[in-house]
Amino acid sequence: MDSKFSILGNNINLVRDELRKTINVEIKAIIEVITKIDTQ
């Protein structure tokens, strides 16, 4: 049981890290678009 829970916990952490990376990339892209619009 304990090993299953630790594997699950590791998976949740991996998913969270992936989500964070994806969200950061999205935010950077949105900021780039906004700055391009502002500078035109």
Secondary structure as GFF3:
##gff-version 3
##sequence-region A 1 40
A	DSSP	alpha_helix	2	39	.	.	.	ID=ss1
###
